[in-house]
Structures are given as C-alpha cells and as structure tokens.
C-alpha cells in the first residue's frame, strides 16, 4: 500500500529505463540510468494530484484555428450534449466459428460515443438535479487526492515465494490511487460522473467484407452495408470513487513446472500484474440516501420511434437524446475486484504470437503461497491464513499515517454489493437487505417501477481464470 514516509532502495534491470526517466533531474537528460546508478537511488516514488480534470469526446472541428475563436467555441461546446459524437470503434475481426454461425451468431460492430468524465455535483451546470442522472457530463472538473494522500507511482521490492514455495525478491512498478479512509464518505464534490452512449450493430457475415472504403477521420465505414440490427444505449455512473485502487506490474518468478499441480511453465518469468480495482459509490451502504449514487443503463430515445440503422460515425448528425427516467437503475453499487496479485499473478501472454491470453494463474500447492491468499472465515487461525475480502469499508489490515486510519490494499478476495446491505464482523462480512422495500436494482419504464431488491457477492476468490482471443 502507499508508504507515507518511507525510503526504498533497489537495484534491478527490470523497468530501468522508466526509473531513469523518473530520476532525470540528477543527470539533466531523459536517458536510462545504469544499474549502478539505480542501486544508489532512494525515494518515495512520484506523487501527483489530478486537479480540475474533465473530458468529453465531441466531434472533430477543424475550424478551431485561432486561439481566441477556439476558446470561445470550446466554452460554448462544453454544455452542448448534441456534439458528443467523438467515438471509439470496436471493429469485428476474424471469422465466426462454424458453431457460432450455425447458432445464428453475427459479428458485432460497436461505436462508443461521447465518453465523458467529470465531477458529480449537487446540480449539473445546466441546472438539472443529479438525481435524474440523465446528464452524461457536468462540465465541472474532478480533483483527486490530497498532499498527504496523493496518487503515487513507485517501485518497491518484497520477498515473495515463487511457484515452488521458495522465497525470492520481487520488484514491481506500482500505481496507487489515494488510500480509502476508514469510516469516511467523501462528499459529492469529490466523486466522479462517468458517461457514454453508443450504437451496437449486428453485421451480416456474408456482406461484412463488401465495405468499399473507410472514412479516415472517423475510422467508420462510409456506408451501412451489412448492418442488420441496432441497439442504442446510454450509460451513466454517478458518484464513483477510485480510492484504494492499485495496479502492480512485474516479471513473474520461476518455479512452475508443467503438469505439477496444474501449473504451467509459461507462468515463469513473464509479464505479471496485480490489479485491485475499487469502484465504490456508497460507504454508508447500510443507510443514508440513494438517489445520486447509481449506475443507470437506458435505451429509450426522446425523438422518433422508428428503428433505423443510422449512426453519427457513418451518417453524421447529432448525439442521441434519451428519456429522462426509463432504464435499469443499479443503486449504490460497490465493486471491489482483486484480479491477480504478487502471490497469484495475472499474466499476459501471446502463445501463438498473434492472439492475447489473460490468465489468473493457478494457486500452487505450496503453503508459503496459499497461506497468503486463503482466508480464515471462522477466525480460528487468522495468523496462518492471511487473505481477506475487500469491500467498501474494509480491504485488509488497517494502516495509520499521520493520525489518520486508512483501509488496507492487501485483500485477496473480491466483493460486489448493490443496494442496502448489512455489515458484520467489524465490517468484514456483508449480507443483502431482504426487505421488500429495499431499493437495489430497479427497472423503470412507462408502467410501475419494478424493484428487484439488493444483492451481494461476498468473499469471491478466483482460483484460476483464463481467457484467449481468437481470429487475430
């Protein structure tokens, strides 16, 4: 976890160039330092504080040439959601398998528009209350962290048992968000609004290859050949917090032998990662208000009822306008995912030189490793099994810096909660509220609301996970 007031000493070839960039002030040039230079370097990492950050993908405008005109036009454009047509395209690649074709599957062509990141405010700039969460962008910047609890990029070294259970030194590059404080719900002014909308098409396999040209500006085809069905969707996440998240990158250790305990020698000395992703909205998940802490997914537009195959990337036009209330509402989502760690890496590989494999490695049958991962649910032997579950209130052993208590970052199990929950065992266990009136997952449309109640997934441990792309 973030070390507030520590000194690190390291000597590693891994990441030497990156570290040289960070230490450039000692040599007055952006160049890699030698191992000997690095061995004498000490420091606490690079701290930074994003302030007043906001962004929204709008359409390209090559007319913005003079600074005075640019500033005037940009300021006016910020509040115009109809211009949110800047896009990310996810392109179909490779053929469908015979099994998928026989089942009626088609390729997907996806256009994600208006990706926006801004601050969650009590009211949006356009005057609307955030409780309706139908605005993808507030036009107010996000500031994250403080001088005593910043974002930190650092290198550290720990003694970690390899896949054979032998202790070895492991160096890793670590990016940490500000730590999550214990018993603290940050105000709306420091939380994040994330918004986007998009068109998802089904493309006919037989005609997908007949597209004549691609627009070099948008990256989209110049016509709608092969498009057969469209789903238009909007997503808005309101009140997000990233506090406590971290990512570690490192070269995995050795000791894995193919066929021994289900391990594979491909685990050895490859690119590894440990990801703790914390997307929380509601520290007071057992009470408090709910209206502004929600993930909303909607599809109903306010203009026009006929289905069409048009999309701004191909046909031009403005961004869609969505109904102010319809959709799926997921209230008070708290998502805390552990994907790999220094004890059980998430490895990234290209076994055939083309396709990408992501794998959370198998846990070796070595007490020196699995004791760091497994947890003692009965509190009978917590000193041996040191793993724990991460939720919005607890994520491993609490640490204190400067008289302030912070949640840990060493948890090995994941949790997801929606709606009202009950906490027990010093906030380490969650249970969904079973009352029929509890708002958690709610469907809203033209009729009465449908409330599906709250939900909890607690103590999720990924024993092994592997995903490989095909057709690249």
N, C-alpha and C positions, 0 to 999 in steps of 0.2 A: 504494500500500500504506500501511499505518499509519505515520504520521510521529511518531516518538517524539522530541520536542524540536524542533518547527518552529513557525514563525509564518506564518499565512496572511492575506493582505489581499485583500478582494474588494469589488466594487460591482456588484450585479446585481439586476434586478427579479424574476427567477425565484426562487421559494422565499423571498421576502422575509418573508412572514408567519411561516413556520416559523422562520426565523432570528430574527425578533423575539421569538418565544417563548423561544428559547434564550438571548437576551440580556436577558431580562426584569428581571434584577437591577439593571440600570442605570436603569430607569425605574419600577420598583416596580409594574408592571401588566402583565397579559398582553395586549399590544397590538402590532400590527405597527409596525415602525420605518420611517422614511423611507429612501430610497436614500442620502441624505446621511449619516444616522446609521450605516448599514451600511458605508459606504465607510471609516469610521474604526475599524471593529471589527476586532480581531485576536484570534487564539486558536488552540488546537489541537483544537477540537471538544469534544464532550461524551463523557466516558468513563464507563462503568458496568460493574459487576461483579455478574452474577446469582449469588446465593448461596442454597444450600439450597432450590432451586426444584424443586417436584414438582407434578404434577396428574394427575387421573384423572376421566373422565366417568362419574359414577354417577347413579342415578335421582334424580329430584326428590323432596324430602322437605319438605313444607310444615309439618311438625310441629316443625321446628327453630326454636323461637322464643326461649326463654330461653337466654342465653349459657352458663350452667353446663351445662344439658342438651345444648345444641348441641355443646359441646366434647367432652363425654363420648361422645356418639353418633358424632361425626365421627371421633374417635380409634379407636373400635371398627370403624367402617365402612371405614377405610383398608385393613385387612387382609382384608376380605371381598370376594373377587372375584365372588361371585354378584350383587353390587349394581352391577356395571359395565354398566349399561344406559342411561346417558346417551348421546344419539345425535346424529349428523349425518346428515341425509337428503338424498340426491341424487335429485331428482324428475324424472321424464320430462316433457319439454316439447316441444310441437310434433309434427306428424305425421311418420310414416316416409315415406321416398321410395317411389315405386312400385317401383323396382328392389329396394330392401331388402325391401319387403313380398313381392314375387314370390319372393325368395330364402328366405323363411321367417323373416325377422328379426322380433323382438319388442322392445317397449320394455323398458328395464331400470329397476327401482325398487330403490335401494340404501340400506341402513341400516348406517351405520358406528357401532359401539358401543364404549364403554369406552376411548376414546383416552387413552393414558397415557404420561407422560414422567417418568422417574425416573433414579436413578443405578445404573450397573452395579456391583454389589458382588461380592465373592468368594462370598458367600452371600446369598440373599434373606432378608428379615425372617422369613418363615415357616420358615426353616431349610433349604430346598431349595438344592441346589448349582446355580449358574447354568449349568453345563454342560448340564443338561437343557433349558434355555431354554423351559420350559413355564409360566413366570410372566410375566404382562404388566406387572407393577408391583412394584418392590422396596420402596416406601414410604420410600426414602431420597432426600433432595434432591440436585440437581445444582448444583455450583458451577463456574463457567466463567471463565477468565482470571485474571490477577494484576494487582497495582498497576502493574507495569512492562510488562504486555502485556494490556490490557483490551479490552473491546468499545468501539468508538469510532463516534460519529455526528458527521460533519464535512462541511464544504463546501470544495471545492478548485476551482481553475481551472487548465486546461492549454491549451497551444497544440496544436490538432488540425486536421489537414487536412480540409476539407469534402468532399462527394462529387465536387467538381470538382478536388480537389487543392490548393485554396487554404488556407493556414494561417489559422486563426481561433481566438479564445479560446472555450473551452467550460467553463462552470461546472456542477458536478454535486453532488448530495447523496449522501453515501456512508455506508453502514453496514457496518462491518467486524467480523468475529469476531476473537478473538485470533489472532495470527500463528502459523503452524505452525513449530516449531523444527526445525532441521536435525539429523538423526541422533538423534531422540528419540521414544520410545514412551511416552506418558503411562500411568500406572497405571490399573487398573480403577476406582479410586475417583474418577476424574475423567471417566469416559466415560458415555455415555447409553444407557439402555434405552428403546426406543420400542415400544409395544404397542397392538394394537387387535384387535377381532373384528367380524364383520358378516354380514349376510344380503343376498344379491344375488338378486333375483327377476326372472323374465321375466313381463311383464304383457301380456295379450291386448289388442291394439289395439281390438278391437270392444267390449270391456267396460270399458276403462280410463276412459271418460267417464261410466260409470254409478255411480261412487262418490258416495254421497249427501252425506256430511259428512266433515270433517277434524277430528281431535282438536286443540284449540287448545293443549294442553300439550305434546304430542309432535310435532305437525306431521305426523302419520301419518294415513292413512285410518282410519275407525272399523271397517272390515270388510275382508275379504280378496278382494273382488270383482275378478276379472281376473287374480289371481295364479295362475300355472300351474306354475312350476318354481322351485326354490330351491337356491342354493349357499351353505352356511355355511362361513366361512373365518376363520382366525386368522393374524395376522402379528405376529412379534416380531423386532425388530432389536436385537442385543446388542453393546455395545462401540463405539457410534458416537462419532465426533469431528467437530466442525464447524470446527476450527481452519483458518484460511486462507480461509474463505468471505467473500464480499463482494457487495454489491449497490450499483449506482450508478444514480441517476435524474437525467435531464437533458432539456433541449429539444434535439432534434437540430439539426445545422447545415443549411445550404442547399447548393445546387449540383447537386442531382439533377434531370435532365431526362428526362421520359417518353420511352422509346424509345432513349435513348442508353446503350449498353452494358447493356441490360436493366433499367436503373434506372427508378424511378417518382418523379414529383414529389410523391407522397404521403409520401415519405421526409423531405421538408423541414419543419423547424420543428414537429415533432410530439413526443409523449411518447416518449422513448427510455430504454432500460435496458441495463445491462451486468451480467450475473449470473455469478459464479464460485461454483458450488456444490460443496463438498467434503464428502463423506460417507465417511470413512475409518475402518477398524477395525484395520488391522494394518500398522504401519510396517515390521515385520520380516517382510515378505511372502515372503522367500526362506528363512525358517526360523522357529523358535520354536513356540509352542503354538497350537492352533487352536480348541479346544472352545468357548471362550467368546466368540469373535469370529465371529458368524454371523447371517445373516438366515434366519428359518425361516417357512415358509408351510405350514399344515396344515388339514385338513378333517374328520378323524375325531373324533366326539364319544365320550365315555366312557359315556353313558347313552342307551339307546334305539337301535334300528336302523331303525325305520320312517321313511320320508320323510314330512314334513308341510309345511304352508305357514304354520306359526306363527312369529311373531317378537315380541319383547317390546314393540315400539312399538305393535302392534295388539292383541296378546292378553295383554300383561302377562307376568309370570313373571321368572325369574332369568336371569342370563347363562349361556351355554353352558359346559360343561366339556370340554376337548379331551384327546385321548390324549397321553400324555407323550413319545412318541418318533416317532409317524408324521408324515410330511410331507416337504417339499422343503427341504433344508438348503443354503444358499449360504454356504460358509465363506470367511472373510477377504475380504469384499467391500470394494473400494476404488474409490469412484466420484468422479471429478473432472471436472465438466462446465463448459464455457465456453459460455454462451448469451448472445451479444451482448457488445459492448464499446464503448468510446468511439470506436473506429475502425470498427466494424461493428455498429450498434445493433440491439437487439431493440425493435421499435416496436409500440405498442399503438394500434389504431385501430378506429373503428366506421364503416365505409364507407357503410352504409345507415341509420345512426342506431339500429340495434337489435342486430345481431349483432356479435360481437367478433372482430377479426383480430389474431393474433400473428404477427409476421414478423421473422425474422433477415434483414436487408437483404442484397441482393447486394453483392459486393465490386466497387467501381468499378475501371475500368481506369486507375488512377492510381497511379504508383509511390510517391507520397508516402503513399498509404493502404495498398496491398497489401504494401509492404515492412515495415510494422508488423505484418502478420498472418501472412504466409508464413514458413516456417522453412527453414533450410538443412540438410537431412538429411545431406549429405556433408561438412559442416564446411569447405566450400571458400570460402564467402562469408557467414559469420555476422554480419559487421558491417553488411551490406546488408539481409539478411532476418532481422529481429529477433524474429519469432514463435517460440514454443516450446510444448512439450507439458506439461500439468500432470498429475503422478501423485502418489502418496502421499509420495514423497521429494523431488520437485523440481517447482517450479511457476514457473519464471522465475528471473531473476538473484537470487542470494542477497544479502541485506542483513544488516548487522551493527549492532546497537544495544546499547549498554552492555556490550560484550564478548560478546554472545550472537548466534549466527548464526541467521537466520530465512529460511525459504523465501520466494520472491517471490510476487507476485499478478498478474503481467503476462502470464501464459501465454495463448495464443490457441487451442490445440488441446486436446482432451479425451482422457481415457483411462478405461477400466473394467477392473479385474482381479478375478479370483475364484480363490481357492486359491493355491497356491505359484507364485511367479514368479521369474525370473532378471533381475537388473538389470545394465545395461552402460552404457558411455559416461558415466561419472560419474553414474549413477542416472537418466539421461535417457531410456533405452530399456528397455522391458520385454518379456519373452518368457515364455509359459506353460511351466510344467514339464511335460514329456511323459512322465514316468514313470507306469506303470500304477497305482502305489500312491499317487500324489498325490491328496489329498482336496481337492476344489473344490466341485463340485455333486453332492450325494448324495441319492438317493431312499430313504426308509426306510418300511417297511410291516410286514406280517406275515411276509414271507419275508426272504431275504438282502438286505442293502443293495446298491443299485446306484450305483456310483461313476462319474460321467461325467467326472471329471478337472477340471483347471484351465482357465481361459480368460482371454484378454487381448484387449482392443481398445485399440490404442495410436495416438496421433497423429491422432485424429479431428478434422477441420476441417469445420464446417458452412458450405458455400459459400452456400447460400440455403435458407431454410425458411419456409413459410407455412401457417398453419392458421386456418380461419374456421369459426365456429359457424353453424348453420342453425336455422331454426324459432323464433327468439326474437322 
